[in-house]
């Protein structure tokens, strides 16, 4: 029987396929190491898969066409060496990244073997390593393509189960303890990888927006039930449009999804500040009714509209989040500080807590503390992350601090 050369098989496998996000494959004997790396790579923009057996490697490479192959040594040097030889045999054209102890003779020997076989070996990723170390090693492969055009259809995403919720912690400004977390929607596209909401969120008038909002509530409450088992109550904030509550049964349906668990202390629904100002009567009525169900309304991304709220005689909102446009860089911007002070005075007068969004530098964090913000949220403390990673790295740390 005639065997087609491997190089030709590779070419055939890619014919007619456009790879718009880099693919990575992780090989290591330990599932938790593979899981950690898969999450880290996906956050960097890769579409990631894993492989735990050398015999499965040819099929994985031919099917996934990875640009990057990460190889650990948990299974020992023999298994790792077999993986390298297999990559050579199937004419793997991507880059190979070994990770392991820097001083290990086995690691250094395998690095040399890969180079001798003609594989494109990246510099060793020494363990233990951070997200920054990983990013530095794979920087040349990070995606630079434009976002999807046309945007991803949210109806298709809902049907295909591409949507996820990621969590970003809110941090108490004085104690640096975690106060809760905002649930942020993301889309995992089979070709584009992780897609930002700007590329798939429909207009609020789109009929799919109601279904999308219901998905967010259901998934967030499901994640809360998973969190509470090991870590107790976590205050979750989620984003909904004010139009979600125009449906006569919206409040009743939302209240019905609240956990009956004795540890549940409430939910925060964030509504964009400009939406609240345009629909003030509806927003106030909804906020007052939701309080009866242990659900509070936060005014999200409040910016230039803040003076319009000063005219309210009652203020049923529990939280004000200042738009990142007035927070980012406000350490060196007196005008932004003035706006923030006015909003803080407004919140203090009504007894609402305040959140500085988009804190990304130490200087901005210090300014937020000096101005008197109750909470901060931003990359300076943590990026949004998958529920599993949030539980392991944020909730576990918080639980340990409290015990």
C-alpha positions in Angstrom: 0.0 0.0 0.0 1.3 3.4 -1.0 1.9 5.7 2.0 1.6 9.5 1.5 4.6 11.4 2.9 3.9 13.0 6.2 4.8 16.5 5.0 2.2 16.1 2.2 -0.4 15.0 4.9 0.3 18.1 6.9 -0.2 20.3 3.8 -3.4 18.5 3.0 -4.7 19.0 6.5 -4.3 22.7 6.3 -5.6 23.2 2.8 -8.6 25.5 2.8 -8.4 26.1 6.5 -7.6 29.6 7.9 -6.0 29.6 11.3 -6.9 33.0 12.8 -5.7 32.2 16.3 -2.6 30.3 17.3 -3.0 26.8 18.5 -1.0 25.2 21.3 -0.8 21.6 22.5 0.3 20.7 26.0 1.9 17.3 26.8 2.6 16.3 30.4 1.8 13.2 32.4 0.0 15.2 35.2 -3.6 16.4 34.5 -3.4 19.4 36.9 -0.3 20.7 35.1 -2.0 20.4 31.7 -5.1 22.1 33.1 -3.1 25.0 34.4 -1.2 25.5 31.2 -4.4 25.2 29.1 -6.0 28.0 31.1 -2.9 30.2 31.0 -2.6 29.8 27.2 -6.2 30.5 26.5 -6.0 33.7 28.5 -3.1 34.7 26.2 -5.2 34.1 23.2 -4.3 30.6 22.1 -6.7 27.8 21.2 -5.3 25.1 23.4 -5.5 21.3 23.6 -3.6 18.6 25.4 -2.0 15.2 24.8 -0.9 12.7 27.5 0.3 9.8 25.4 3.0 9.7 22.7 0.9 7.3 20.6 -1.9 9.9 20.4 0.5 12.7 19.3 0.4 12.2 15.5 -3.4 12.4 15.4 -3.5 15.5 17.7 -0.9 17.3 15.5 -2.6 16.4 12.2 -6.0 17.4 13.6 -5.1 20.5 15.5 -2.1 21.8 13.5 -0.6 23.4 16.6 1.8 26.3 16.3 3.3 25.6 19.7 4.0 22.3 21.5 4.7 22.5 25.2 6.4 19.4 26.7 6.8 18.7 30.4 8.7 15.9 32.1 6.3 14.6 34.7 6.2 11.3 32.8 10.0 11.0 32.8 12.7 11.5 30.2 11.9 8.4 28.2 8.3 9.6 27.4 9.5 13.1 26.7 12.2 11.9 24.4 9.6 9.7 22.6 7.4 12.8 22.1 10.3 14.7 20.5 11.1 11.9 18.2 7.5 11.6 17.2 7.4 15.4 16.4 10.5 14.9 14.2 9.0 11.9 12.5 5.7 13.7 11.6 7.7 16.8 10.4 6.2 19.1 13.0 6.9 22.7 11.8 5.8 24.6 14.9 7.8 25.6 17.9 8.6 23.4 20.9 8.8 24.6 24.4 10.2 22.4 27.2 9.3 23.2 30.8 11.1 21.8 33.8 13.7 22.5 36.5 16.5 24.7 35.1 19.3 22.7 36.7 18.0 19.3 35.6 20.5 17.4 33.5 17.6 15.6 31.9 15.9 18.8 30.8 19.2 20.1 29.3 19.7 16.8 27.5 16.2 16.9 26.0 16.7 20.5 24.9 19.8 19.3 23.0 18.0 16.3 21.6 15.2 18.5 20.2 17.8 20.9 18.6 19.7 17.9 17.1 16.5 16.5 15.6 16.0 19.9 13.8 12.9 20.9 15.9 12.4 24.7 16.4 13.2 24.7 20.2 12.3 27.8 22.2 14.4 28.7 25.3 13.6 26.5 28.3 10.7 27.6 30.5 12.1 26.9 34.0 9.7 25.7 36.7 8.1 27.1 38.7 7.0 29.9 36.3 4.5 32.7 36.3 2.0 33.9 33.7 4.6 36.6 32.8 7.3 34.0 32.2 5.0 32.1 29.9 4.0 35.2 28.0 7.6 36.1 27.5 8.5 32.7 26.0 5.6 32.7 23.6 5.4 36.4 22.8 6.3 35.9 19.1 3.3 33.6 18.7 0.7 35.8 20.4 -2.3 36.6 18.1 -2.2 40.0 16.3 -5.1 39.5 13.9 -8.1 41.8 13.8 -11.3 40.8 15.5 -13.9 38.8 13.7 -15.6 40.6 10.9 -18.5 40.3 10.7 -19.0 39.9 14.4 -19.8 36.5 15.8 -23.6 35.8 15.9 -24.7 35.5 19.5 -27.5 33.2 18.5 -25.0 30.7 17.0 -22.8 31.1 20.1 -25.7 30.3 22.5 -26.7 27.3 20.4 -23.1 26.0 20.1 -22.4 26.5 23.9 -19.4 28.8 23.2 -20.2 31.3 26.0 -18.5 31.4 29.4 -18.4 33.6 32.4 -15.1 34.8 33.8 -14.6 36.4 37.2 -12.7 39.5 38.2 -12.4 40.2 42.0 -13.4 43.4 43.7 -10.9 44.4 46.4 -11.5 46.3 49.6 -9.3 49.4 49.3 -8.2 49.5 52.9 -7.8 45.9 53.9 -7.0 44.5 50.4 -9.4 41.6 51.2 -11.7 40.3 48.4 -15.2 41.8 48.6 -16.8 39.9 45.7 -16.4 39.4 42.0 -17.9 40.6 38.7 -19.0 38.0 36.2 -17.9 39.0 32.7 -19.1 37.2 29.6 -16.6 35.7 27.1 -16.9 33.6 24.0 -14.7 30.7 23.1 -14.8 30.5 19.3 -13.4 27.3 17.6 -11.4 29.4 15.2 -10.9 32.8 16.9 -10.2 31.5 20.5 -11.3 33.8 23.3 -13.4 36.6 21.8 -14.2 39.9 23.7 -17.8 41.0 24.2 -17.4 43.8 21.7 -17.3 41.2 18.9 -20.5 39.4 19.8 -22.8 41.4 22.2 -25.9 42.3 20.2 -27.9 45.5 20.5 -30.2 45.6 23.5 -33.2 45.5 21.0 -31.9 42.2 19.5 -34.3 39.3 20.5 -31.2 37.3 21.5 -30.3 39.8 24.2 -33.0 38.4 26.6 -31.7 34.9 26.1 -28.2 36.0 26.6 -29.1 37.8 29.8 -30.9 34.7 31.1 -27.8 32.6 30.3 -25.6 35.0 32.4 -27.9 34.8 35.4 -28.2 31.0 35.2 -24.5 30.4 34.8 -23.5 32.9 37.5 -25.8 31.2 40.0 -24.5 27.8 39.0 -20.9 29.0 39.6 -22.0 30.5 43.0 -23.2 27.1 44.1 -19.9 25.6 43.1 -18.0 28.3 44.9 -20.0 28.1 48.2 -19.2 24.4 48.7 -15.5 25.1 49.4 -15.4 28.8 50.1 -18.7 30.0 51.6 -20.7 32.9 50.1 -19.1 35.0 47.3 -20.9 38.2 46.4 -21.3 38.0 42.6 -22.0 41.0 40.4 -23.4 40.5 36.9 -24.3 42.9 34.1 -27.9 43.2 32.7 -29.5 45.9 30.5 -32.2 47.9 32.1 -34.5 46.7 29.3 -34.2 43.2 30.7 -36.7 44.4 33.4 -39.3 45.7 31.0 -40.7 42.2 30.8 -43.5 41.9 33.3 -42.2 38.7 34.9 -38.5 39.7 34.8 -38.2 40.5 38.5 -40.1 37.4 39.6 -38.1 35.1 37.2 -34.8 36.6 38.5 -35.8 36.2 42.1 -36.7 32.6 41.4 -33.2 31.8 40.3 -31.6 33.0 43.6 -30.1 30.2 45.6 -32.1 29.0 48.7 -28.8 28.0 50.3 -28.5 29.5 53.9 -25.1 31.0 53.0 -26.5 33.1 50.1 -26.3 36.8 51.1 -27.4 38.5 47.9 -26.6 39.4 44.3 -25.5 42.6 42.6 -26.9 43.5 39.2 -24.9 46.2 37.4 -26.7 48.4 35.0 -24.9 51.0 32.8 -25.1 54.5 34.2 -26.2 56.1 31.0 -29.0 53.5 30.7 -30.2 54.3 34.2 -30.2 58.0 33.6 -32.3 57.5 30.4 -34.7 55.1 32.1 -34.6 56.5 35.7 -38.2 55.8 36.7 -37.9 52.1 35.6 -34.5 51.7 37.2 -35.7 53.2 40.5 -38.8 51.0 40.6 -36.7 47.8 39.7 -34.1 48.6 42.4 -36.7 49.1 45.1 -38.5 45.8 44.2 -35.3 43.8 43.9 -34.2 44.8 47.4 -37.1 42.6 48.7 -35.4 39.7 47.0 -31.9 40.4 48.4 -30.7 41.8 45.0 -29.1 45.2 44.7 -28.6 47.4 41.7 -25.2 49.0 41.0 -24.8 52.0 38.7 -22.0 50.8 36.3 -19.6 53.0 34.4 -20.8 56.2 35.8 -19.1 59.2 34.2 -20.3 62.5 32.9 -24.0 61.7 33.7 -23.3 61.8 37.5 -24.8 65.4 38.0 -28.3 64.1 36.9 -28.4 61.8 39.9 -28.0 64.6 42.3 -31.6 65.6 41.8 -32.9 62.3 43.2 -34.9 62.5 46.5 -34.4 58.8 47.2 -31.5 56.6 46.0 -32.4 52.9 45.9 -29.0 51.9 44.3 -26.5 50.1 46.5 -23.3 50.8 44.6 -21.7 53.3 42.2 -18.9 52.1 39.9 -16.9 55.0 38.4 -16.1 54.6 34.7 -12.5 53.6 34.0 -12.2 56.7 31.8 -12.1 58.8 35.0 -9.9 56.3 37.0 -7.2 55.2 34.6 -4.3 57.7 35.0 -6.1 59.8 37.5 -3.1 59.8 39.8 -1.7 62.5 37.4 -4.9 64.1 36.3 -6.5 66.7 38.7 -9.6 67.0 36.6 -10.4 63.3 36.8 -9.8 63.5 40.6 -12.3 66.3 40.9 -14.9 64.3 39.1 -14.3 61.3 41.3 -14.5 63.4 44.4 -17.9 64.7 43.4 -19.2 61.2 42.7 -17.8 60.0 46.0 -19.7 62.8 47.8 -22.8 61.9 45.9 -22.5 58.2 47.0 -21.6 59.1 50.6 -24.7 61.3 50.8 -26.9 58.4 49.8 -25.0 55.7 51.7 -23.9 53.8 48.6 -20.5 52.1 48.3 -18.1 53.1 45.5 -15.9 51.1 43.2 -13.0 52.5 41.1 -12.9 50.5 37.8 -9.8 50.0 35.7 -7.1 50.4 38.3 -4.0 49.2 36.6 -1.1 50.9 38.3 0.2 51.3 41.9 -0.1 55.1 41.5 -3.8 54.8 40.6 -4.4 52.4 43.4 -2.9 54.8 45.9 -5.0 57.6 44.5 -8.2 55.5 44.8 -7.3 54.8 48.4 -6.6 58.5 49.2 -9.8 59.7 47.5 -11.8 57.3 49.6 -13.1 54.6 47.3 -14.5 51.6 49.1 -13.5 49.0 46.5 -11.2 48.8 43.5 -11.3 46.5 40.5 -8.7 46.2 37.7 -5.6 44.5 36.3 -3.4 45.9 39.1 -4.8 43.1 41.3 -6.2 40.5 38.9 -7.5 40.0 35.4 -10.8 38.3 34.7 -10.3 34.5 34.9 -12.1 31.2 34.4 -14.2 30.0 37.4 -11.8 27.2 38.3 -8.8 29.5 38.3 -10.8 32.1 40.3 -11.6 29.5 42.9 -8.1 28.2 43.2 -6.1 31.5 43.2 -8.5 34.1 44.6 -11.1 32.3 46.8 -8.6 29.8 48.3 -6.3 32.7 49.2 -9.3 34.6 50.7 -10.4 31.6 52.7 -6.9 30.9 54.0 -6.7 34.6 55.2 -10.0 34.4 57.1 -9.2 31.1 58.8 
